[in-house]
Amino acid sequence: MTFASYHPARSAPDSEVSLLITEKLFGADLHPSLVAMALKLQGLPVAAVQIHLPDRSPQLLPLLSRLTDIIKDGDACGAVGIGYGAAAYITPALNGLQVTLDDAQLDTWRLLHYENGHYCSHLDRNGCPDKPLPVRRSLASKAAADILAVAAPAIYTISPSGRVCSRKEGRVITCGSA
């Protein structure tokens, strides 16, 4: 994994706030999936994209390419990526997201793995620690709500077959072909 595109000085929501924003946008049951939040320079989300991860890894790269295209179309300069589920399943998706964002010249502000109420950063040079951190919901919930009060990100889901659907207020608005 490369670290060339990681810019910690930019203003992205912190890890716990990012986790709660995606939960508010997509619901609490995100396993197994990958979510990317496209961010403007000020750290406000302009789009959020969820991939329902396929069973076979050869299908992953085209899905990550579609996700990256959506982020670029949102006029974002970077993204926060969050993988939900078991590490053996999520790590290849997070690594692939890093590569596709780098290839698209988009910054990776955070790359997180979340499982069972705990998270860790894949951008840490040592990888995820043996003891991931618990999500402190009470501290991050208000910040997530405040960000969503001023930002109305476009919301998309990508099925394992590659079908992209846009959503609003939990309802599917439109779906394109796979």
Backbone torsions as a table, in degrees:
resi	resn	phi	psi	omega
1	MET	NA	142.4	177.5
2	THR	-98.3	157.6	179.5
3	PHE	-120.7	9.8	-174.1
4	ALA	-63.5	-30.5	-174.4
5	SER	-97.9	7.4	-179.8
6	TYR	-84.1	123.5	-178.0
7	HIS	-124.9	86.0	-176.7
8	PRO	-66.5	-19.3	-177.3
9	ALA	-75.5	-20.2	179.0
10	ARG	-71.4	158.9	-173.6
11	SER	-91.4	85.9	173.9
12	ALA	-105.5	151.0	174.3
13	PRO	-56.4	144.3	-179.9
14	ASP	-66.7	173.7	-172.6
15	SER	-57.9	-49.4	-177.4
16	GLU	-66.3	-38.5	177.9
17	VAL	-65.5	-42.2	177.5
18	SER	-59.5	-43.4	177.8
19	LEU	-60.2	-42.9	-178.0
20	LEU	-73.9	-31.7	175.2
21	ILE	-62.5	-48.1	-179.2
22	THR	-64.2	-35.1	177.1
23	GLU	-65.3	-40.5	178.4
24	LYS	-67.1	-33.5	-178.9
25	LEU	-79.5	-36.9	-172.3
26	PHE	-116.1	-7.9	-176.3
27	GLY	97.4	173.1	-172.8
28	ALA	-85.8	-22.2	-176.4
29	ASP	-96.2	87.8	-175.7
30	LEU	-108.4	6.3	-175.8
31	HIS	-85.1	141.6	-23.6
32	PRO	-87.6	125.3	178.1
33	SER	-155.4	169.9	175.7
34	LEU	-124.3	130.5	178.2
35	VAL	-119.9	136.4	174.0
36	ALA	-124.6	132.3	174.0
37	MET	-104.6	121.1	176.2
38	ALA	-81.7	132.0	-174.1
39	LEU	-122.3	142.2	168.7
40	LYS	-78.2	170.8	-178.0
41	LEU	-56.3	-34.9	-179.6
42	GLN	-76.2	-2.6	178.3
43	GLY	90.4	6.0	178.7
44	LEU	-84.4	133.3	179.7
45	PRO	-72.2	133.0	176.8
46	VAL	-107.2	-19.0	177.3
47	ALA	-157.1	153.4	173.5
48	ALA	-135.6	132.7	-175.1
49	VAL	-128.6	129.9	177.5
50	GLN	-114.2	130.8	172.5
51	ILE	-106.2	124.0	169.0
52	HIS	-79.5	111.0	-169.5
53	LEU	-65.6	138.6	179.5
54	PRO	-75.2	163.2	177.7
55	ASP	-75.1	-27.0	-177.3
56	ARG	-113.2	130.8	-176.0
57	SER	-64.3	-27.3	178.4
58	PRO	-60.7	-22.3	178.5
59	GLN	-79.9	-11.7	-173.1
60	LEU	-69.6	-44.4	-175.4
61	LEU	-58.5	-46.1	177.3
62	PRO	-61.7	-33.4	178.7
63	LEU	-69.3	-40.9	177.8
64	LEU	-65.8	-34.9	176.8
65	SER	-64.8	-41.5	177.5
66	ARG	-64.7	-42.2	178.2
67	LEU	-59.6	-45.9	-179.5
68	THR	-64.4	-38.0	176.6
69	ASP	-61.3	-40.7	178.5
70	ILE	-63.8	-42.0	179.4
71	ILE	-63.0	-44.7	179.1
72	LYS	-63.9	-39.6	179.1
73	ASP	-64.6	-23.3	178.9
74	GLY	-82.3	7.0	178.9
75	ASP	59.2	37.0	178.7
76	ALA	-89.3	160.6	176.1
77	CYS	-109.4	-6.6	179.8
78	GLY	-170.9	-176.9	-176.8
79	ALA	-150.8	157.3	168.4
80	VAL	-109.6	127.3	177.6
81	GLY	-111.9	138.0	179.7
82	ILE	-133.8	124.6	175.4
83	GLY	-101.4	132.2	-178.3
84	TYR	-113.7	117.1	177.6
85	GLY	136.0	-167.7	-176.7
86	ALA	-66.1	141.0	-176.0
87	ALA	-57.2	-39.9	-178.6
88	ALA	-61.7	-28.3	-179.1
89	TYR	-91.2	-36.4	-173.1
90	ILE	-84.9	-36.6	-175.6
91	THR	-55.3	-45.4	177.2
92	PRO	-62.0	-34.2	178.8
93	ALA	-68.4	-42.6	178.2
94	LEU	-65.8	-42.0	178.0
95	ASN	-63.5	-41.4	178.0
96	GLY	-65.0	-38.6	177.5
97	LEU	-62.3	-43.2	178.2
98	GLN	-57.0	-44.7	-178.9
99	VAL	-66.2	-46.2	-178.0
100	THR	-67.2	-35.1	176.2
101	LEU	-66.7	-43.3	177.1
102	ASP	-59.5	-46.2	-179.2
103	ASP	-61.4	-32.5	-179.8
104	ALA	-87.5	4.0	-178.7
105	GLN	59.4	39.7	174.4
106	LEU	-108.8	141.6	179.7
107	ASP	-76.8	144.9	172.8
108	THR	-103.1	111.4	-176.3
109	TRP	-88.9	-35.2	175.0
110	ARG	-149.3	148.6	176.2
111	LEU	-139.8	104.4	-169.9
112	LEU	-117.1	150.6	171.0
113	HIS	-116.6	127.6	-179.4
114	TYR	-121.9	132.7	176.4
115	GLU	-158.6	132.5	174.7
116	ASN	53.6	43.8	175.8
117	GLY	80.0	4.7	-178.7
118	HIS	-127.4	156.0	-179.7
119	TYR	-141.8	162.8	173.5
120	CYS	-150.4	164.4	-177.8
121	SER	-100.4	129.9	174.4
122	HIS	-83.7	-6.5	177.0
123	LEU	-87.9	-8.2	174.4
124	ASP	-65.3	131.1	-177.2
125	ARG	-59.3	-21.3	178.8
126	ASN	-94.2	2.9	-176.8
127	GLY	76.1	-172.8	-179.9
128	CYS	-69.9	135.8	179.4
129	PRO	-71.1	166.1	178.3
130	ASP	-64.9	-28.1	179.8
131	LYS	-119.0	94.1	178.2
132	PRO	-62.9	161.3	-177.1
133	LEU	-85.0	142.0	175.0
134	PRO	-74.5	148.2	176.3
135	VAL	-79.7	123.7	178.5
136	ARG	-93.6	85.2	-173.6
137	ARG	-59.7	-39.4	-175.7
138	SER	-63.8	-33.3	-178.9
139	LEU	-78.9	-32.0	-173.0
140	ALA	-97.4	-17.2	-173.4
141	SER	-62.0	-45.2	-179.7
142	LYS	-65.6	-41.3	179.2
143	ALA	-62.8	-41.5	177.8
144	ALA	-62.9	-43.7	178.7
145	ALA	-64.0	-40.5	179.2
146	ASP	-63.0	-42.0	179.6
147	ILE	-64.8	-44.5	-179.3
148	LEU	-70.0	-20.6	177.5
149	ALA	-70.9	-28.0	-179.9
150	VAL	-105.4	-16.4	179.2
151	ALA	-117.3	133.9	176.7
152	ALA	-119.2	79.0	-175.7
153	PRO	-67.2	145.0	170.6
154	ALA	-67.8	143.2	-175.0
155	ILE	-121.5	129.9	-178.4
156	TYR	-133.3	150.3	169.3
157	THR	-126.0	145.7	177.6
158	ILE	-122.3	121.3	179.8
159	SER	-76.8	165.3	177.1
160	PRO	-58.6	-23.4	178.0
161	SER	-82.4	-7.5	179.0
162	GLY	98.2	3.2	179.3
163	ARG	-73.0	126.8	-178.4
164	VAL	-102.0	128.0	177.0
165	CYS	-122.7	140.1	173.5
166	SER	-99.0	148.6	-175.3
167	ARG	-130.8	154.2	172.4
168	LYS	-147.7	129.7	179.6
169	GLU	51.5	41.4	176.0
170	GLY	80.9	-3.8	-178.7
171	ARG	-108.8	143.8	176.6
172	VAL	-74.4	128.1	179.4
173	ILE	-95.1	-55.8	179.7
174	THR	-142.6	152.3	174.2
175	CYS	-132.2	137.1	176.0
176	GLY	-95.2	179.2	178.6
177	SER	-79.1	159.8	-179.4
178	ALA	-76.1	NA	NA
